[in-house]
Amino acid sequence: MRVVKILFIGHLAALAFGLGGLLIALPHPELWSGSPFGQRIFQFGITYAGSLHILFGAATMLLFGLLFVGPKKTLIFFAASTLISLGMELLGTSTGFPFGAYSYTSFLGFKVAGLVPYSIPLSWFYMGFTSYILASAITSRLKGRQHTLWSLLLGAYFLTAWDLALDPAMASEHLPVHFWIWQEVGPYYGMPIRNLVGWTINGLIYMTVSRLFWRADLDTRRLAMWIPFGVYAANIAFAIGLNLNVGLWVPSLMAVIFGLLPASLALVAGRRSAGQRARVRLQGAGQRRPYTKGGVTRRGGGSIIRLMSLLTIRTGGRMIVKREMELAVEGLEHIPDSGPVLIAARHVHHLYDGCVLQQAVPRRVHILVALDWVKQRPLRFLMEWACRMVDWPVLLRAERLQEQDGATISAYAPQETRRYLRSAIKDAVRLLRDEEVLVMFPEGYPNIDPTYTPKSEDMPFLPFRPGFARLVQMAERDGQTEVAVVPAGLIYTPGQRWHVALRFGPAFYRLTFATAEQFTSAIEQQVRTLSQDMPASVSRGDMAPAPGPKDHDIAPVRDDHYTVTVSSRTAREDFSL
């Protein structure tokens, strides 16, 4: 296993090296052209980087298969995938069938028959083997022919999902070099749809041939599933990096939703199998130990999927913060390292506020989200699914839905408000009692929103709604929970990029106030104080509630700021408890 890990690390390093060459070295020759050593590194990259990560990936999965899947099955899959794929690629580059008319450049190594680089069949092998192993783990609870059928279909699906992410960037005119060139134009980012069909068919053919020669389904119970998932995730991440560099957000999002997240289910299946084996060993030894169905608790299995989803959201938020703003954070010492925390924050930007808080807070963050802005039912389904994956409570603002008057301004109906409110309260109380961090925006609306906001330059703040105080009260009814409410101020200063100041103040505790109104008022006053421009000489410890709020100038935002995808829209609650 040690050699497998070394090869896997080599694969990751080669991917990073190739990505760095495409995104940094090629666009900026001034970084290396003046150094002989830099020139040698660049020449090495141009010659070998295109095929190096493929060689490491193929070596990783080949050795992994020989050691853990079995020599016979691994060699059968290797032979079927490379030979069938080579034949299909030779057919495609010669006739255009089944992928479309295309040709390879010289960056992927020497070509077989002068048409197909030797590394291409190897990439079909290691990504196909990875996809089939993940699919077999996910479908492991099925029996007989059902397991066989769905593992093949899901394996071909994972393989095609990788291509959905990789090909748009590779075909982009903004990429410094191209590894293959399309000679016909199609609707999917310049590529023909039959390319995706060809990918699926080719993968399905060599996976099916391998399974026929195996004469048995793949047993994934003893496999270290993190290796194939790591290889798959690394190649998806490579494709996402290329897409983001050339400005393609949709393929990146598709790669996460249709590739990375479904593939992560294999990790859950792997833990379930491990738990089942452990349970059998304990019972065989005559020991008694409580366990849940499948060897892991429902919450434990779900936490893996949520962790992957949260990592995806945090990565997207980090990219947005890095690209769109310069961030300064003060007062992180006021956020407790453990225990339940509710962050009551000023709401300035419909998207950026959530991204900023996720990057700044050193703990996992859950955001209370309002979805009444959604107008299309497919987007409603997608947004609710995404919120469930990251465990973000969802509610609807009643006054927004009541403004419909026959006009379609939301995919939600007014009568759904109460049901979503009950669900949001239940989820928020659960998170606080589980000692999580919950973010709320008590104003209910941001200053900057492409859909609707009652705020204006003359009214940069709205009165705080008391819902967050009621949530704290409900969470503390168990007699064990004590919620720290941390105020957070935000200041946005326009420039070439937004200059954003995020300030946290000392925590408030409900029981130190005589009434809920005083509690709400004190936190609102502190959030306003933290959101004021303050001289550099004022330290964080000197921040005290000011006599009254100071209006902060919010400059009008050009329409191009609204081109950012709003799928991570932050919370805007309407509590009338």
Residue, then its C-alpha position, 0 to 999 in steps of 0.5 A: m500500500r505504501v507504493v500505491k500511496i507514493l504513486f498517488i502522491g506523484h499523480l497529484a503532484a503531476l496534476a498540480f505541475g500541469l495545472g501550474g504550467l497551463l495557468i501560470a507558466l505559459p501565460h507569463p513567460e517573464l516568470w521563467s524566461g530569464s532563468p536557465f533553470g526555469q527554462r529547463i523546467f518549462q521545456f520539461g513541462i512542455t515535453y512531458a507534463g501532458s502525459l506525466h499525470i496520466l502515467f502516474g494515474a495509470a500506475t496508481m490504479l494498476l498497482f491498486g488493482l493488482l494488490f486489492v482487486g486481484p491480478k486476473k481482474t485487473l489485467i483483464f480490465f487493463a487489456a479490455s480498456t486500453l485495446i478497445s479504447l485505442g481501437m475506438e480512438l483510431l476509428g474516431t481520428s480516422t473517420g470521425f465516428p463515434f466521437g466526431a471529427y478531431s485530431y490530437t496534437s503532439f503534447l500527449g506523447f508519441k502517437v500510435a499509427g501517427l494518430v492517437p497518443y499512447s497516453i490516451p488509452l492509459s487515461w481510459f483505463y485508470m479513469g474507467f477503472t476508478s469509475y467502475i470501482l466507485a459505481s460498484a461500491i455505491t450499488s453494493r447493496l443490490k443483488g445479482r443482475q441488478h448490481t451488475l447492470w447498475s454498476l456498469l451504467l453508473g460506471a459509464y456515467f461517472l466516466t462521462a461526467w468527467d468528460l463533461a467537465l474536462d472537454p469545455a476547458m480543453a476546447s476553449e480558445h482561451l487555453p494557451v495550448h490544446f491537446w486535441i483540436w475539434q474539426e467540427v462545431g457542436p452545441y456543447y461548448g463547441m463540441p458535438i453531442r455525439n462526443l458525449v455519446g461516444w464516451t458513454i458507449n466506449g466506457l460501457i463497452y469495455m466495462t461490460v467486456s471486463r465484467l463478462f470475462w470476470r464472471a463475477d461482480l466486483d467485491t468492494r468490501r475490502l477496498a480502501m475506497w479513498i484511493p479510487f475516489g481520490v484519483y477521481a476527485a483529483n481529475i475532476a478538480f483539475a478540470i474545474g481549475l481549467n474551466l474556472n481559469v477560462g471563465l467557464w462556471v457552469p461546467s465546473l458546477m456540473a462537475v461538482i453536482f453530477g460527478l464529485l458529489p454522487a461519487s462521494l457516496a462510495l465513501v459512505a458505502g465503504r464505511r458501511s461495509a467496514g462497519q458490517r465487518a466489524r460488527v460480525r467480528l464483535q459478534g463472533a468474539g461473543q462481545r456485545r456492542p450497540y450498533t446501528k443498521g449498516g454499521v454506522t449511524r444515519r447521522g454519521g453516514g450523512s456527515i460524509i456527504r455533508l462534509m464533501s458538500l461543505l468543502t465544495i461550497r467553501t472552495g467556491g466561496r474562496m474563489i469568489v472572495k479571492r477574485e472579487m474582493e480584498l478582505a480584512v477580518e477583525g475580532l475572530e477571538h470573539i468566536p468561541d472555539s466550541g459550543p453553539v454560536l449564532i452569528a447575527a450579521r449585517h446584510v450588505h450583498h446577497l451573495y458575497d456576505g455568505c462567502v466572506l463569513q464562510q472563509a473568515v470563521p474558523r469553524r463550520v458555518h451553517i447559513l439560514v437561507a431564504l429561497d422565495w426569490v427562486k422563480q423556476r421549479p427546477l431551480r427550486f428543487l436544485m437549491e433545496w437539494a443543495c441546502r440539504m446537502v450542506d445542512w442549511p435551514v430554508l425558509l420563505r419571507a411571507e411578505r414577499l410571497q404576498e406581493q405576488d397579486g397574480a404575478t409570478i415572482s416566486a416558485y413558492a406559494p404563500q400557503e407554503t410559508r408556515r411549513y417552511l418556517r416550522s422546518a427552519i426552526k426545527d433545523a436551526v434549533r437542532l444545529l444550535r443544540d448540536e453546538e454548531v455555528l449558525v449565521m443569520f441576517p436579522e435585517g431580512y434583506p441585503n443592500i445589494d440584490p439583483t431581485y429585490t431589496p427595500k434598502s436604499e442609499d438613504m436607508p442602509f440599515l433595516p430594523f432587526r427582526p426578533g426571530f434570532a432571539r426567539l431561536v436562541q430562546m427555543a434552543e436553550r429550553d433544554g436547560q443544557t444549551e447556552v448560545a453565544v450570539v456574536p455580532a458581525g459588522l460588514i463594510y463594503t468599499p467599492g474599487q477595482r475590487w470590493h474592499v470588505a471589512l468584517r468585524f466581530g464583536p464580543a458575544f452576547y448571552r440571552l440570560t444577561f438581559a431582562t427581556a428579549e427586546q433588550f437582547t435584540s436591541a443590544i445586538e442590533q446596536q453593536v452590529r451597527t457600530l461594528s459596521q461603521d468606518m472607524p479610525a485605525s487607532v481604535s482597537r477591537g477592545d475599544m468598540a462600544p455601542a455608539p449613540g446612533p448608527k452612522d449611514h454607510d455609503i453603498a455605491p450603486v452596483r453595475d449590472d456586471h456584478y450580477t453575472v455571478t451565480v446566485s446559487s449560494r444566496t445567503a439567508r434572509e429570514d422572516f420570523s414572526l414568532 
